[in-house]
C-alpha cells in the first residue's frame, strides 16, 4: 500500500474544500490513483497526471473539472511501496505556488 504525507499547505487547502469536494478527491485517489501506484502501471488517463512545468519533480492530478492536487514522490517509507507527498489541493489557483 502506498504511503503518504501532507505538507502544511495541503492540509490548509484541504480544510477550505467543501465536504463534497473532499469526498470526490478521496474517491478519485482511492479508486484510481492508489490502484495505479500499487500495480506500477501507467496512471488512468482520466487523472490527467502531468508534470508541473514551473516545479520540476512536482506532478498534478485532476480530481474534478476544476479540481487539482499537486504531489511529488518522497523517500520510500516501506520497501517496495511508493511514498507520496501531497503539496497543494484546490482549483487552478494552486499553480501560483504548486
Residue pairs with C-beta under 8 A, 6 or more apart in sequence:
1 34
1 38
1 78
1 81
2 34
2 37
2 38
2 81
2 82
2 83
2 84
3 76
3 77
3 78
3 81
3 82
3 83
3 84
4 83
4 84
4 85
4 86
5 74
5 83
5 84
5 85
5 86
6 14
6 85
6 86
7 85
7 86
7 87
7 88
9 87
9 88
9 97
10 69
10 86
10 87
10 88
10 89
13 88
13 89
13 90
13 94
14 22
14 89
16 90
17 25
17 89
17 90
21 64
21 67
24 63
24 64
24 67
25 63
25 64
25 67
25 69
25 89
28 47
28 61
28 63
28 64
29 63
32 43
32 44
32 46
32 47
33 43
33 44
33 47
33 61
36 42
36 43
36 44
36 47
37 82
37 84
43 49
46 62
47 61
47 62
47 63
48 60
48 61
48 62
49 59
49 60
49 61
49 62
50 59
50 60
51 57
51 58
51 59
51 60
52 58
52 59
52 60
52 70
52 95
52 98
54 95
54 98
55 70
55 98
57 72
57 73
58 70
58 71
58 72
58 87
58 98
59 70
59 71
59 72
60 68
60 69
60 70
60 95
60 98
61 68
61 69
61 70
61 71
62 68
63 69
66 91
66 92
67 89
67 90
67 91
68 88
68 89
68 90
68 91
68 92
68 94
68 95
69 86
69 87
69 88
69 89
69 94
70 86
70 87
70 88
70 89
70 94
70 95
70 98
71 84
71 85
71 86
71 87
72 84
72 85
72 87
73 82
73 83
73 84
73 85
74 83
74 84
74 85
75 83
76 82
76 83
77 83
87 98
88 94
88 97
88 98
